[in-house]
Amino acid sequence: MNDIVPPSAGQIGRSLPRIEARAKVAGRAEYIHNLRLPGMLHAKICRSTIPHGHIRHIDGSAAAAMAGVHRVVTGKDILAVIPDPYFGPAFHDQPILALGKVRHVGEPVAVVLADDPKIAEMAAREIIIDYEDLPAVFDEVEALTSTVYVHESLERAFAEADHIFEHVFRTPQQMHTPLEPHVAVAEATKDAVTIHSSTQTPSFVRTEIARLLGWPENRVRVKTAFLGGGFGAKVYVKVEALAVALALLARRPVRVALTMEE
């Protein structure tokens, strides 16, 4: 083992313990995933099982009837508190919950709010969604010539672009896989909201949530803690917008925590 260089010799070669090391190894470090608030509801998401399609009908009656379920929420409910519920890091094209159609497998369509996360999860499985299947695109090269439009016309986008670049780009698959999944807990009143989030970019989350709500940023507070990993997966808005919308609807704190599979 190398000898530790004394402080008087300078900083190079000096071993400095991490400030949070003792709290982490003792299990005292704070993570948003472990946060619990009085009266908090747990949200579980019912997701699309098809890649592209119109939503004909959502039947949440069986889920809503289960003991311990507070309510079932769909995209139409979100409109009551956020009239324009679209967000995204570059383009605002992601609805908080699907409206009218779904655009990929796994897109959030409905949510169950319950006092217990296990009850919420069981109830979410009872939601029945009737779809009208639409043609889908599964390859980015195919998308260049496909007549299937998931978002908007390619010709329109080209016509409105300032510059068009044509190149071939190749990149390997990436998977961030932090040990702590995405999680956000929102507390909302009629004129302020506090978001506890495992985000890497709290300032961006604050700006985007304020935009969605049409509020000044001083009415939105974002709090974070130690991150159980992130690696870029926890930048921008992920589950925070959904947590805020649900908290406004329920008038209680709401926790949205994804599983590793999600």
HELIX and SHEET records of a PDB file:
HELIX    1   1 PRO A    7  ALA A    9  5                                   3    
HELIX    2   2 ALA A   21  VAL A   25  1                                   5    
HELIX    3   3 ILE A   32  ASN A   34  5                                   3    
HELIX    4   4 SER A   61  ALA A   64  1                                   4    
HELIX    5   5 GLY A   75  ILE A   78  1                                   4    
HELIX    6   6 PRO A  117  ALA A  124  1                                   8    
HELIX    7   7 GLU A  142  LEU A  144  5                                   3    
HELIX    8   8 LEU A  154  GLU A  160  1                                   7    
HELIX    9   9 PRO A  202  LEU A  213  1                                  12    
HELIX   10  10 GLU A  217  ARG A  219  5                                   3    
HELIX   11  11 GLU A  240  ALA A  250  1                                  11    
SHEET    1   A 7 VAL A  69  THR A  74  0                                        
SHEET    2   A 7 PRO A 108  ALA A 114 -1                                        
SHEET    3   A 7 LEU A  41  ARG A  47 -1                                        
SHEET    4   A 7 VAL A 254  ALA A 257  1                                        
SHEET    5   A 7 VAL A 183  ALA A 188 -1                                        
SHEET    6   A 7 VAL A 193  SER A 197 -1                                        
SHEET    7   A 7 VAL A 220  LYS A 223  1                                        
SHEET    1   B 3 LYS A 101  VAL A 102  0                                        
SHEET    2   B 3 GLY A  53  ASP A  59 -1                                        
SHEET    3   B 3 ILE A 128  ASP A 133 -1                                        
SHEET    1   C 2 TYR A  86  PHE A  87  0                                        
SHEET    2   C 2 GLN A  94  PRO A  95 -1                                        
END                                                                             
